[in-house]
Amino acid sequence: MDKVYLLILIILLIVFLIYNLLPNCNINTFNIGGDVKCNNIVQGCTWNDFPPTDCLIDGTGQNENTCIDGGGKWYEEKINPLEKWDTRFIGGWCQCYADNPSYWDPNYSNTICPGGFQSDGSIGPFCGDLNSCNVENGKKILSNYKNKWLTIGGDNVGTGKIDSCIDTAFEYIQKFGFNGICFDMEGCLNLSKDSFDHIKSFINGYRNILPFDFKFIYVGGEWPGNSYDFSIFTHICPMLYTNQNYYQYGDTSKIDSYLKSWIDNNIPKNKIILSFQTQSGAGGDEPRNELNITKGNGFIKQLTDKLNEGYAGLLGWPPVYNNNANQSKADADLCLRIINKSLKRQPNPSPKPKPKPKPCIKVGKSCGELFNKENCCLGYECKFPPPLSPFAPPSTGTCQKK
């Protein structure tokens, strides 16, 4: 009988130890597998060592607040920031109506594409309308990025009213100092001969007024045919996603077919900007599970591998959760971290050698038109002898103290 009691006590002790030693949280957890292996974890929630040797991360929220509230420890891998000299476009769009923030960390991105994205297409970023804009806040946000591209158009933006989107664009460019513009070919810019002609007129009308390196970006789907002249754009950005669950449930074969349609029509890779869906890249709709997060993270990694093949950039559609800015920021951080971890870094360009200064002429040496009138040493000047004739002034002199 004593042996039975002893066995029961041992079993209870084992149960007690298991319960208290394993993670005890009110949130689901999972182990990374599939396309994203353990060594590719860039941030998440852990209850053990740092880095999380068992690959355990938070599978329902993936944001720091949720992790800590659930009793976990938030982990972020240290990843080198994006170098200032990188010429690729990394970052994404910003639904920057009124005072909405940007979720793209400037340490890991260099490009922001703000738009108003309102039913009234004339309303741009950082504004309630053109006459009520928070210019100071807008310029402060834009100052964090090298590439600042106004976005007009977009799904359900100014539908059916092309002029409402285009007519105010130049005013926004001037007001905020944008150095590029994205034409999002949905809503008011839904692709048609009429909308394309409006865009072409805008570009041709302002190209010589705007800086020579101003960017004009076409944001659309696959190659739409030979009816349009895409030589007016500096870059093409195919939308390689649909909604926030695209990488989990969508037909992702379209990614390669869309890119191929442009390349086959003589648009080179270095003029094509890739795109991604941030929420889907972070795992899609909640509650998130291991498979959906693995798929999402995997596609961000695969798109970065494509970027490394010579494409011009990789831009994301931002996550926007109602009343949960922490989750929006966490999703954007996760995607940018995966991109920067997988990014093939560009070497630091060698600085251009400074031109060597011309040697200056010393005291007493000849100077003048036949030699180098302007190159006497500092503190000296070229002095000429009295002219032999008013019609024949001397062409040479000597360098003397001023």
KAUR-V324124 format. One record per residue. N is the residue number from 0. RES is the residue in one letter. SS is DSSP state (@ for helix, = for strand, . for the rest). Layout:
N/RES/SS  N/RES/SS
This chain:
0/M/.  1/D/@  2/K/@  3/V/@  4/Y/@  5/L/@  6/L/@  7/I/@  8/L/@  9/I/@  10/I/@  11/L/@  12/L/@  13/I/@  14/V/@  15/F/@  16/L/@  17/I/@  18/Y/@  19/N/@  20/L/@  21/L/.  22/P/.  23/N/.  24/C/.  25/N/.  26/I/.  27/N/.  28/T/=  29/F/=  30/N/=  31/I/.  32/G/.  33/G/.  34/D/.  35/V/.  36/K/.  37/C/@  38/N/@  39/N/@  40/I/.  41/V/.  42/Q/=  43/G/=  44/C/=  45/T/=  46/W/.  47/N/.  48/D/.  49/F/.  50/P/.  51/P/.  52/T/.  53/D/.  54/C/.  55/L/=  56/I/=  57/D/=  58/G/.  59/T/.  60/G/.  61/Q/.  62/N/.  63/E/@  64/N/@  65/T/@  66/C/@  67/I/@  68/D/@  69/G/.  70/G/.  71/G/.  72/K/=  73/W/=  74/Y/=  75/E/=  76/E/.  77/K/.  78/I/.  79/N/.  80/P/.  81/L/.  82/E/.  83/K/.  84/W/.  85/D/.  86/T/.  87/R/.  88/F/=  89/I/=  90/G/=  91/G/=  92/W/=  93/C/=  94/Q/=  95/C/.  96/Y/.  97/A/.  98/D/.  99/N/.  100/P/.  101/S/.  102/Y/.  103/W/.  104/D/.  105/P/.  106/N/.  107/Y/.  108/S/.  109/N/.  110/T/=  111/I/=  112/C/=  113/P/=  114/G/=  115/G/.  116/F/.  117/Q/.  118/S/.  119/D/.  120/G/.  121/S/.  122/I/.  123/G/.  124/P/.  125/F/.  126/C/=  127/G/=  128/D/=  129/L/.  130/N/.  131/S/=  132/C/=  133/N/.  134/V/@  135/E/@  136/N/@  137/G/@  138/K/@  139/K/@  140/I/@  141/L/@  142/S/.  143/N/.  144/Y/.  145/K/.  146/N/=  147/K/=  148/W/=  149/L/=  150/T/=  151/I/=  152/G/=  153/G/.  154/D/.  155/N/.  156/V/.  157/G/.  158/T/.  159/G/.  160/K/.  161/I/@  162/D/@  163/S/@  164/C/@  165/I/@  166/D/.  167/T/.  168/A/@  169/F/@  170/E/@  171/Y/@  172/I/@  173/Q/@  174/K/@  175/F/@  176/G/.  177/F/.  178/N/.  179/G/=  180/I/=  181/C/=  182/F/=  183/D/=  184/M/.  185/E/.  186/G/@  187/C/@  188/L/@  189/N/.  190/L/.  191/S/.  192/K/@  193/D/@  194/S/@  195/F/@  196/D/@  197/H/@  198/I/@  199/K/@  200/S/@  201/F/@  202/I/@  203/N/@  204/G/@  205/Y/@  206/R/.  207/N/.  208/I/.  209/L/.  210/P/.  211/F/.  212/D/.  213/F/.  214/K/=  215/F/=  216/I/=  217/Y/=  218/V/=  219/G/=  220/G/.  221/E/.  222/W/.  223/P/.  224/G/.  225/N/.  226/S/.  227/Y/.  228/D/.  229/F/@  230/S/@  231/I/@  232/F/.  233/T/.  234/H/=  235/I/=  236/C/=  237/P/=  238/M/.  239/L/.  240/Y/.  241/T/.  242/N/.  243/Q/.  244/N/.  245/Y/@  246/Y/@  247/Q/@  248/Y/@  249/G/.  250/D/.  251/T/.  252/S/@  253/K/@  254/I/@  255/D/@  256/S/@  257/Y/@  258/L/@  259/K/@  260/S/@  261/W/@  262/I/@  263/D/.  264/N/.  265/N/.  266/I/.  267/P/.  268/K/@  269/N/@  270/K/@  271/I/=  272/I/=  273/L/=  274/S/=  275/F/=  276/Q/=  277/T/@  278/Q/@  279/S/@  280/G/@  281/A/@  282/G/.  283/G/.  284/D/.  285/E/.  286/P/.  287/R/.  288/N/.  289/E/@  290/L/@  291/N/@  292/I/@  293/T/@  294/K/@  295/G/@  296/N/@  297/G/@  298/F/@  299/I/@  300/K/@  301/Q/@  302/L/@  303/T/@  304/D/@  305/K/@  306/L/@  307/N/.  308/E/.  309/G/.  310/Y/.  311/A/.  312/G/=  313/L/=  314/L/=  315/G/=  316/W/=  317/P/.  318/P/.  319/V/.  320/Y/.  321/N/.  322/N/.  323/N/.  324/A/@  325/N/@  326/Q/@  327/S/@  328/K/@  329/A/@  330/D/@  331/A/@  332/D/@  333/L/@  334/C/@  335/L/@  336/R/@  337/I/@  338/I/@  339/N/@  340/K/@  341/S/@  342/L/.  343/K/.  344/R/.  345/Q/.  346/P/.  347/N/.  348/P/.  349/S/.  350/P/.  351/K/.  352/P/.  353/K/.  354/P/.  355/K/.  356/P/.  357/K/.  358/P/.  359/C/.  360/I/=  361/K/.  362/V/.  363/G/.  364/K/.  365/S/=  366/C/=  367/G/=  368/E/.  369/L/.  370/F/.  371/N/.  372/K/.  373/E/.  374/N/.  375/C/=  376/C/.  377/L/.  378/G/.  379/Y/=  380/E/=  381/C/=  382/K/=  383/F/=  384/P/.  385/P/.  386/P/.  387/L/.  388/S/=  389/P/.  390/F/.  391/A/=  392/P/.  393/P/.  394/S/.  395/T/=  396/G/=  397/T/=  398/C/=  399/Q/=  400/K/=  401/K/.
